């Protein structure tokens, strides 16, 4: 018979981010452990609040599935004497399993024939095995931040205070260091402090909502918040005001409460002169309040608090929060006024005292490197006619000087999340050019996966330069991301470089940028030649890996990318355009006409020496024809590659493929005469070289390999 | 409830819960954590339950008495519970009731706030506790002290007395608080706050302080060689405070600042392992209580 099951881990208040992490990991652990233990179930769903993580399993089967298991003993040779009688080894093995030697059978393994036995293990009842599984799940649940408490040896995100475990109505009994599972739970800390008894799994949610004043489903808490906000906007504010719903903040607040209540308050008008983005952040940052905008999209004196409770009968809660916000805004206004007394030169000087990273100099040094890097990028873009000559170098220099200055303003020291935003506002106030001010904000973009990208030319170049500089610096300092460890978000930065270059169609050569950036560091660091080469390759591969990751996310073919990289191309936009052209070609044409021809060439020239083709030595029709096609196509291929017309190149290659096939079908490369043979190999090589200008087509995975 | 009544009530409450009520340490320190009742007692296996008021000094936070709640001198109420009791949060909520906070009509929130003090190699996980948005307590499970991993883990509760009083008295500034029924916080603290702010930022003799630091450090090394742990503890505090004064005077370059922090951390490390060894030698007398 199938029943529902529930496990509730009662904890002291979890950090908001760990509620989501716990929900995710607990679900995965349940799936994994139930499957490992051959227990069927319909569905697993985990809920969470700051004080509990609850997993519910629907229709969990009452017994494990039985399984056949093979136990392997000694090899046959060792198990039996020459006369076929069992050795001590065989007897001992049988004995250890409480079986007779006659029960053993031969087992074929990769390492040879062994003796062993197949036994069927009957599935145990779920009541019998669940206690250990649950104990194991709780002890295996590890968080990105864990702690110890009292004398216990278990580590968890916050102390565990109770465990409820029920199969239908029945308690599944186990304990973790003396903390026994039961059918007890607790409701909201202050609204329902008394112990509650869970009658059965079905009534659990309702019990917590009605008696416990707890909504266990984060999605439901979020909906309640949004519905009430909607209602306030429509009915109380007559649609004249709108809550500025920062998605991250909303998700955080949902996990800071067990039951949400929306309260609206206000603050004095005197703070409204603070620039909008700064004011919004001051409202959100410490206190997790939501700002409210008026019809002109300006910040109003209203704000929203999400209370962990159901009501504020005496208006004491909102009054308290209003007092705190007023104090916070007074702080922000104070910092704003203090900052007004200074200018960018003052701040720029102070950057000398801010360490970028130990061993990599100060932020001031970084700004100096950025200037060189930006001008280098601008030069690369000018060369490729993406930018008008020197039109922007003056603004770029200015943006490099200003972009990190806000790090030492009072405002950013107080609200670190405002980096870039404060710099932009202050630059506007001090009369800097609009796109220079914008670039200060944009150079930090994208701040997270899926964030907006820089739009201005200055901002885009600065953003790319800053990210390449940080990536190179961190690689030099041996802070290379591994697995899930990427404390400096270098992967995101590399993705940012690629996405920005693609968006702006900046065909920047990664090789050249990395080389240049490493050289801007090198006067400070001692690096030997070989190490330098090695590190440059590592960084280049690291950045390209992010392009591969972007393709992977879209389920694109990676062999096409490998083929392009095989050509040695390291320019971001070129790689992307080549990818699109080849992908399109592969989808609509028979790419084997290209790839097989190339592979044939490759196989012939493998391990051979070669030089230039001598036209005078060509005698047969098909080799003459191939030679002239290579010469003719060679020109147009080079031209088309320069112009980025990659589909034309592919058409040329198709024609070339036909000629190569004809050549191989009619001409014997391995001619008896050395000179002729060498010349034909040279001809084949020049064909292969032509392909390689676009991609190494031999790396394409072709479905039907038999033709080779 | 006036300022001194809050202290009386907290002392009474925690005494009832089995804490010894200690008096402040007669030395300058940045927080109640530096008091030996926390700093040293959280180390090793012996249990400890203590509560005390701790006048705390943070020279860089001085604002010449012009900021409503940033001062270079303020009062903490510190509770150390070792090992952390299983019902420690309920105990804490009980203490809020003892100072007249009606939990049902207020929004009490435990917001993640992990605490670290690099100068003494200490780290903990916990929360800042909010009452209707106002931070009133720092609640920390100590994980490390002097670079040593702690077992058992202690719970440290640090009440910001002025903030709690602001909240209870419905005031917008420290200075308006009623200390007793007819004396305000301003009457008691303002003049000294102004003078110390001036001294910390403008007048403190940098050369003398640098000299003191060196002498205190030397004395620390001398007394540790003689196993005078509790004396050594006070010299760590003296070094730490002198460092804070020099910091307020902006006497350090970035590199020097890092160097001095690592000096203090090093002293704290030596101190902690010395204390642990000494208690072991004594046979952990408090385990028998």
Interface residues (C-beta under 8 A of the other chain):
Chain A: X12 X13 X15 X16 X50 X145 X147 X148 X149 X150 X151 X158 X159 X161 X189 X190 X191 X256 X287 X305 X307 X308 X309 X312 X313 X314 X316 X317 X318 X319 X320 X321 X323 X324 X325 X326 X327 X330 X334 X353 X354 X355 X362
Chain B: X67 X68 X69 X83 X84 X85 X86 X89 X93 X103 X104 X105 X106 X107 X108 X109 X110 X111 X112 X114 X125 X127 X131 X132 X133 X134 X141 X143 X150 X151 X152 X153 X155 X167 X172 X253 X254
